[in-house]
């Protein structure tokens, strides 16, 4: 699903980026139809699996991932917070919980698209 030859033009044609974008769209649709909550949760899980597969492939046996763990502290903390909000949303946030979950993967997507993080071994090559 990922092809190194795609370059910047192919950012939308890989599992991680596509799942992140669709999670945001599905989260926005859940404001109109709450049945999209489950789809948003599934897309976020797919995005995390796509992220993990990119890093598994990029960091096999090199230890490159350990050097860039600090770059992922904030995105994963935010993602953990929105997962908690999704599971136990207070009354005012109930209708927007799937949208918040979809938006929770955006910081991770931004970090993945930052060249400095990819150069340190934090992204795909």
MARRO-66106 format. One line per field, with one value per residue (C-alpha): x, y negated, z negated; residue number from 1. Coordinates in nm, 4 decimals, m for minus. Layout:
BEGIN
c1 = X  ...
c2 = Y  ...
c3 = Z  ...
i = NUM  ...
//
This chain:
BEGIN
c1 = 0.0000  0.2970  0.5283  0.8475  0.8256  0.5017  0.6771  0.4790  0.2139  0.1118  0.0523  m0.3123  m0.2448  m0.1176  m0.3057  m0.1941  m0.2683  m0.5901  m0.7232  m0.6364  m0.8229  m1.1232  m1.1382  m1.1760  m1.4459  m1.6289  m1.6055  m1.7590  m2.0375  m2.1085  m2.2373  m2.5245  m2.5612  m2.4279  m2.3944  m2.0584  m1.9052  m1.8057  m1.6619  m1.4524  m1.3188  m1.2338  m1.0550  m0.8483  m0.7485  m0.6551  m0.4503  m0.2574  m0.1989  m0.0771  0.1537  0.2931  0.3543  0.5431  0.7671  0.8140  0.9383  1.1532  1.3146  1.3887  1.6912  1.8347  1.7052  1.6091  1.2645  1.4072  1.5846  1.2616  1.0305  1.0299  0.8768  0.5752  0.5101  0.2652  0.0668  0.0204  m0.0701  m0.3369  m0.4612  m0.4836  m0.6800  m0.9346  m0.9739  m1.0636  m1.3079  m1.4558  m1.5114  m1.6346  m1.7497  m1.9046  m2.2568  m2.1606  m1.9009  m2.1166  m2.2291  m1.8781  m1.6842  m1.6259  m1.5145  m1.2667  m1.1426  m1.0956  m0.9101  m0.6945  m0.4907  m0.4146  m0.1143  0.0371  m0.0214  0.1445  0.4478  0.4764  0.4758  0.7453  1.0750  1.2890  1.1164  1.1417  1.5125  1.5768  1.4207  1.0730  0.8968  0.8994  1.1811
c2 = 0.0000  m0.2296  m0.3021  m0.5028  m0.6173  m0.8087  m1.0980  m1.4031  m1.3570  m1.0192  m1.1119  m1.0109  m0.6645  m0.4871  m0.3302  m0.5676  m0.8960  m0.7731  m0.6392  m0.9679  m1.1729  m0.9444  m0.9412  m1.3196  m1.3041  m1.0231  m1.2126  m1.5187  m1.3049  m1.1655  m1.5093  m1.4492  m1.0725  m0.9169  m0.5791  m0.7017  m0.6800  m0.3168  m0.3846  m0.6686  m0.4436  m0.1769  m0.4264  m0.5565  m0.1980  m0.1473  m0.4673  m0.3440  m0.0074  m0.1857  m0.4045  m0.1000  0.0819  m0.2172  m0.2266  0.1468  0.1409  m0.1719  m0.0701  0.2996  0.3736  0.0212  m0.1414  m0.4515  m0.4605  m0.4986  m0.8210  m0.9861  m0.8796  m1.2349  m1.3672  m1.1408  m1.2213  m1.5059  m1.3427  m1.0181  m1.2033  m1.3974  m1.0800  m0.9049  m1.2002  m1.1958  m0.8186  m0.8713  m1.1460  m0.9164  m0.6360  m0.8505  m1.1763  m1.4309  m1.5376  m1.8557  m1.6686  m1.3633  m1.4605  m1.5688  m1.2751  m1.1024  m1.4266  m1.4799  m1.1239  m1.1775  m1.5005  m1.3213  m1.1501  m1.4769  m1.5689  m1.2263  m1.2726  m1.6179  m1.4754  m1.2019  m1.4597  m1.6741  m1.6126  m1.6591  m1.3670  m1.1440  m1.2251  m1.1106  m0.7764  m0.8535  m0.7987  m0.5925  m0.6126
c3 = 0.0000  m0.0315  0.2547  0.2084  0.5714  0.5090  0.3352  0.2237  0.4926  0.3522  m0.0109  0.0048  0.1438  m0.1617  m0.4512  m0.7259  m0.5498  m0.3959  m0.7250  m0.8996  m0.6405  m0.6350  m1.0161  m1.0158  m0.7469  m0.9260  m1.2541  m1.0912  m0.9427  m1.2881  m1.3866  m1.1453  m1.1827  m1.5071  m1.3357  m1.2003  m1.5510  m1.5012  m1.1579  m1.2980  m1.5727  m1.3143  m1.0898  m1.3819  m1.4635  m1.0968  m1.1028  m1.4067  m1.2412  m0.9269  m1.1352  m1.3137  m0.9859  m0.8471  m1.1521  m1.1637  m0.8071  m0.8526  m1.1796  m1.1402  m1.3514  m1.3384  m1.6547  m1.4575  m1.6162  m1.9674  m1.8741  m1.7611  m2.0449  m2.1850  m1.8637  m1.9151  m2.2828  m2.2198  m1.9344  m2.1263  m2.4468  m2.2579  m2.0931  m2.4293  m2.5687  m2.2855  m2.3181  m2.6845  m2.5828  m2.3171  m2.5676  m2.8578  m2.7025  m2.9368  m2.8395  m2.6479  m2.4372  m2.3615  m2.0091  m1.9067  m2.0490  m1.7131  m1.5506  m1.8337  m1.7888  m1.4152  m1.4792  m1.7361  m1.4633  m1.2832  m1.5052  m1.4371  m1.0636  m1.0783  m1.2580  m0.9956  m0.7185  m0.8841  m0.7023  m1.0174  m1.1902  m0.8832  m0.8486  m1.2065  m1.1254  m1.2562  m0.9267  m0.6147  m0.3674
i = 1  2  3  4  5  6  7  8  9  10  11  12  13  14  15  16  17  18  19  20  21  22  23  24  25  26  27  28  29  30  31  32  33  34  35  36  37  38  39  40  41  42  43  44  45  46  47  48  49  50  51  52  53  54  55  56  57  58  59  60  61  62  63  64  65  66  67  68  69  70  71  72  73  74  75  76  77  78  79  80  81  82  83  84  85  86  87  88  89  90  91  92  93  94  95  96  97  98  99  100  101  102  103  104  105  106  107  108  109  110  111  112  113  114  115  116  117  118  119  120  121  122  123  124  125
//
